[in-house]
């Protein structure tokens, strides 16, 4: 099975972040302005810390790229770190609750948590945003669009219509400092972040991603690790500070009878020539995924982000790993709230998994071949039952 993969490398204060992507077809136009724009969005959002004023993230392609297009070989990209001081960074011997510090220091048999925190840092998500933005360049070729936004910070929760037009959402998100399409909720979120900053505390929240335009049948029910919902959940749970993922109605499905959960199937001839192939649902409680496969509806994924673990004034109790004496956790420069940034990261890692499933189903060495395979599949699917 042809597939699309990536790996990342780099430390928070190392020389650079590096990614390698394999499996991209040749001839894919890469919109560098869009990719760098996604990196800038990841650095933005109300509540971010001082590191974002130091870095100006932008991607450099090192291999697999010529004259604006992929050439079929592995694509290597680099994001330089301006705040590069890995060797000079101080040791950290009082692990921070909620971070990887204690587990990592024990795993690698050291009392200095620095090596662990440098790799475990959310700085690594810059890599994943760049990779996801590249994947979105592929999805664009097939009319698939992805959008992410904040639905909750602290106790402030947004109201967002499930059928809100994508462009309307995008405009509303762009005009919000917390990437939330609800103006009233945005104001409440900002006030809660301000209060948390005064208190020396941090805030978490919930983000949502929607994907429109997916054809029916991406993913597979044949193996558990081929299921698209399984892959999406793994990608999102792999983001630093994410503690929960739900698709569609999610956890609420446990509270209701099946008659109020499952989405009726209808057929509308007007939709026959779309990726829905004529099938439609009056509801989308499944979040666009059934049996590990896309069903033609909007893919809807939400993720819960815990509050940032590094606290300025309310440092959590910890233990000095050298002498085992009680104390307060060490402090590293951090954010008050990174939920808006998480919305950007989540939408881009989901985009990668959608692109991965597209490459697997419509595999081709070139974009031209992949496009032909996609068109032939839709044509064959439309002929079923005729």
C-alpha positions in Angstrom: 0.0 0.0 0.0 1.4 3.4 -1.0 1.4 5.7 1.9 2.4 9.2 3.1 4.7 9.5 6.2 6.6 12.0 8.1 9.1 12.2 11.0 10.3 15.3 12.9 13.5 16.1 14.7 14.9 19.0 16.7 15.0 20.5 20.2 13.2 23.6 21.4 16.5 25.6 21.7 18.5 23.7 19.2 19.7 25.1 15.8 16.5 24.1 13.9 13.5 22.0 13.6 13.6 19.4 10.8 11.0 17.2 9.1 11.1 14.6 6.4 8.0 13.7 4.4 7.9 10.7 2.1 5.2 9.6 -0.3 4.2 12.9 -1.8 3.5 12.6 -5.5 5.6 14.5 -8.0 4.3 17.7 -9.4 2.5 19.0 -6.3 2.5 22.8 -6.2 3.6 24.0 -2.7 2.2 27.3 -1.6 5.1 28.6 0.5 3.2 31.8 1.5 0.3 29.6 2.8 2.7 27.3 4.7 4.5 30.2 6.4 1.2 31.8 7.1 0.1 28.7 9.0 3.4 28.9 11.0 2.6 32.5 11.8 -0.9 31.6 13.0 0.6 28.9 15.3 2.7 31.6 16.9 -0.3 33.9 17.4 -3.4 34.0 19.6 -4.0 35.9 22.8 -2.2 34.5 25.8 1.1 33.5 24.1 4.4 34.0 25.8 7.7 35.8 25.0 9.2 33.0 22.8 6.8 34.0 20.0 8.3 37.5 20.0 11.7 36.0 19.4 11.0 33.5 16.6 9.8 34.3 13.1 9.0 30.8 11.8 9.4 30.1 8.1 10.2 27.0 6.2 13.3 26.2 4.1 13.1 23.2 1.8 16.4 21.2 1.6 15.5 18.3 -0.7 12.6 17.0 -2.8 11.6 20.4 -4.2 12.3 22.2 -7.5 10.8 25.3 -9.0 7.9 25.4 -6.7 6.9 21.7 -7.0 7.6 18.4 -5.4 9.8 16.0 -7.5 8.8 12.6 -5.9 11.8 12.2 -3.7 11.8 12.7 0.1 10.9 16.3 1.1 13.1 17.7 3.8 12.2 21.0 5.4 13.8 23.1 8.1 12.6 25.8 10.5 15.5 27.7 12.0 15.4 28.6 15.7 16.6 32.1 16.5 16.7 31.3 20.2 19.3 28.6 19.7 21.2 28.1 23.0 20.9 24.4 23.7 24.4 24.0 25.2 24.0 27.1 27.4 20.5 26.3 28.6 20.4 25.8 32.4 19.9 22.4 34.1 16.5 21.7 35.5 16.4 19.4 38.4 12.9 20.0 39.9 10.5 18.5 37.4 7.3 20.3 36.6 4.0 18.5 37.3 2.1 18.0 34.0 5.3 17.9 31.9 7.4 15.0 30.6 10.2 16.1 33.0 10.1 13.4 35.7 9.2 10.5 33.4 11.9 11.4 30.8 14.6 12.0 33.3 14.0 8.6 34.9 13.7 7.0 31.5 17.1 8.3 30.4 18.7 7.9 33.8 19.6 11.6 34.5 18.7 14.2 37.1 18.7 17.0 34.5 15.3 17.3 32.9 16.7 19.6 30.2 17.2 16.9 27.5 13.6 15.7 28.0 11.9 19.1 28.0 13.8 20.2 24.9 12.3 17.5 22.8 9.0 17.2 24.6 8.4 21.0 24.2 5.4 22.2 22.2 8.0 24.0 20.0 8.0 20.7 18.0 4.5 21.5 16.8 5.9 24.0 14.4 7.2 21.0 12.4 3.7 19.4 12.4 2.0 22.6 11.3 4.4 22.9 8.4 3.9 19.2 7.4 0.1 19.6 7.7 0.1 22.8 5.6 2.0 20.9 2.9 -0.6 18.2 3.1 -3.3 20.8 2.6 -1.6 21.9 -0.6 -2.4 18.4 -1.8 -6.0 18.4 -0.5 -6.7 21.7 -2.3 -6.2 19.9 -5.6 -9.2 17.8 -4.8 -11.4 20.5 -3.3 -11.0 19.4 0.3 -10.9 22.2 2.8 -9.9 22.2 6.5 -10.6 24.8 9.2 -10.0 24.8 12.9 -11.1 27.1 15.7 -11.5 27.5 19.5 -14.8 26.6 21.0 -13.9 26.9 24.7 -11.3 28.5 27.0 -11.7 28.1 30.7 -15.5 28.3 31.3 -16.2 30.6 28.3 -17.8 28.5 25.5 -18.7 29.5 21.9 -21.8 28.8 20.0 -21.0 27.8 16.4 -23.6 26.6 13.9 -22.8 23.1 12.6 -23.6 24.3 9.0 -21.8 27.6 9.1 -20.1 28.4 5.7 -16.4 27.8 5.7 -15.5 31.3 4.4 -17.7 32.9 7.0 -16.0 30.9 9.7 -12.6 31.8 8.4 -13.3 35.5 8.4 -14.7 35.3 11.9 -11.7 33.3 13.2 -9.2 35.7 11.5 -10.8 38.7 13.3 -10.7 37.1 16.7 -7.6 37.3 18.9 -8.4 33.8 20.3 -9.4 32.3 16.9 -13.0 31.9 17.9 -15.8 32.6 15.5 -18.2 33.7 18.3 -17.6 37.4 19.1 -19.2 37.3 22.5 -17.4 34.2 23.6 -14.1 35.6 22.3 -14.4 38.6 24.6 -15.2 36.4 27.5 -12.2 34.1 26.7 -9.8 37.1 26.6 -11.0 38.3 30.0 -10.4 34.9 31.5 -6.9 34.8 30.0 -6.2 38.2 31.4 -7.3 37.1 34.9 -5.2 33.9 34.7 -2.1 36.0 33.8 -2.7 38.3 36.8 -3.0 35.3 39.0 0.1 33.7 37.5 -2.0 30.7 36.4 -2.8 29.1 33.0 -5.9 28.0 31.1 -6.8 25.2 28.7 -9.8 24.7 26.4 -11.4 22.9 23.5 -10.7 23.3 19.8 -12.7 22.0 16.8 -11.7 21.1 13.3 -14.0 20.6 10.3 -13.0 19.0 7.0 -15.3 19.4 4.0 -15.1 17.8 0.5 -13.8 14.3 1.4 -15.1 11.6 -0.9 -16.9 8.6 0.6 -14.6 5.7 1.5 -11.3 7.2 2.7 -9.8 5.0 5.4 -10.7 1.3 5.9 -12.6 -1.0 8.2 -10.3 -4.0 7.2 -7.8 -3.4 10.0 -8.0 -1.4 13.3 -4.9 0.7 12.4 -6.2 1.5 8.9 -9.3 3.2 10.3 -9.2 6.9 9.6 -10.9 7.8 12.9 -8.2 5.8 14.8 -5.4 7.6 12.9 -6.9 11.0 13.4 -7.3 10.3 17.2 -3.7 9.2 17.4 -2.4 12.2 15.5 -4.3 14.6 17.7 -3.5 12.9 21.0 0.1 13.1 20.0 0.0 16.9 20.3 1.5 18.2 23.5 -1.1 19.0 26.2 -4.0 17.3 24.4 -5.9 15.1 26.9 -9.0 14.1 25.0 -10.4 13.7 21.5 -13.9 13.2 20.2 -15.4 12.8 16.7 -18.9 14.1 15.9 -21.2 13.8 18.9 -18.4 12.0 20.8 -19.0 11.3 24.4 -22.6 12.5 24.3 -23.4 9.4 22.3 -23.1 7.4 25.5 -26.1 9.3 27.0 -28.6 8.8 24.2 -30.6 5.9 22.5 -29.5 4.9 19.0 -32.5 6.5 17.4 -31.1 9.9 18.5 -27.5 9.1 17.6 -27.3 7.5 14.1 -27.7 9.7 11.0 -30.4 8.7 8.5 -29.3 8.1 4.9 -31.0 10.0 2.1 -30.4 10.3 -1.6 -30.5 13.6 -3.5 -29.8 13.4 -7.3 -28.6 17.0 -7.1 -25.6 15.8 -5.2 -24.7 12.9 -7.5 -21.8 14.7 -9.2 -20.2 15.7 -5.9 -17.9 13.7 -3.7 -21.1 12.7 -1.7 -22.2 10.7 -4.8 -25.8 11.7 -4.1 -26.0 10.5 -0.5 -26.8 13.0 2.3 -27.6 13.0 6.0 -30.0 15.4 7.8 -27.7 15.1 10.8 -24.0 14.6 11.3 -23.7 13.0 14.7 -21.1 10.6 13.4 -18.8 13.5 12.5 -18.3 12.3 8.9 -16.8 8.9 9.9 -18.4 5.5 10.1 -16.6 2.2 10.4 -13.3 4.0 10.2 -14.2 5.5 6.8 -15.4 8.9 5.5 -19.1 8.9 4.7 -19.3 12.1 2.6 -20.3 14.4 5.5 -18.2 17.0 7.1 -15.5 15.4 9.3 -15.8 17.0 12.8 -13.1 16.5 15.4 -12.8 18.2 18.8 -9.8 18.1 21.2 -9.4 19.1 24.8 -6.2 20.8 25.8 -5.1 20.9 29.4 -3.7 24.2 30.9 0.0 24.8 30.3 1.9 23.1 33.1 4.5 25.8 33.7 3.0 28.3 36.2 4.6 31.7 37.0 3.3 32.6 40.4 1.6 29.3 41.4 4.5 26.9 40.9 3.5 23.4 41.8 5.1 21.3 44.6 8.0 19.2 43.3 11.2 17.4 44.4 14.8 18.1 43.7 16.0 15.0 41.8 19.5 15.4 43.2 18.8 15.5 46.9 15.0 14.5 47.0 14.2 17.5 49.0 10.7 19.1 48.6 10.5 22.4 46.8 8.7 24.3 44.0 8.9 23.2 40.3 11.4 25.0 38.2 10.2 27.7 35.8 10.6 27.8 32.1 9.4 30.7 30.0 5.9 29.7 28.9 2.4 30.8 27.7 -0.6 31.7 29.8 -2.9 30.1 27.2 -2.0 28.3 24.0 -5.4 27.0 23.0 -5.6 29.3 19.9 -2.3 27.8 18.8 -3.6 24.3 19.5 -6.5 25.0 17.1 -3.9 25.6 14.3 -1.9 22.5 15.2 -4.9 20.2 15.4 -6.4 21.3 12.0 -3.0 20.7 10.4 -2.3 17.3 11.8 -5.8 16.2 10.8 -5.2 17.5 7.3 -2.1 15.3 7.1 -4.2 12.2 8.0 -6.8 13.1 5.4 -4.0 13.6 2.8 -2.4 10.3 3.9 -5.7 8.4 3.3 -6.0 10.1 -0.1 -2.6 9.0 -1.2 -3.3 5.4 -0.1 -6.6 5.2 -2.0 -5.6 7.1 -5.1 -1.9 6.3 -5.2 0.2 7.7 -8.0 3.8 8.7 -8.6 2.6 12.0 -9.9 -0.3 14.4 -9.2 -1.5 13.8 -12.8 -1.8 10.0 -12.1 -3.4 10.6 -8.7 -6.0 12.9 -10.2 -6.9 10.3 -12.8 -7.3 7.6 -10.2 -9.5 9.9 -8.1 -11.7 10.8 -11.1 -12.0 7.2 -12.2 -13.1 6.1 -8.7 -15.8 8.7 -8.5 -17.0 7.8 -12.0 -17.2 4.1 -11.1 -19.0 4.8 -7.8 -21.7 6.8 -9.5 -22.4 3.8 -11.8 -23.2 1.5 -8.8 -26.8 0.3 -9.0 -27.5 1.7 -12.5 
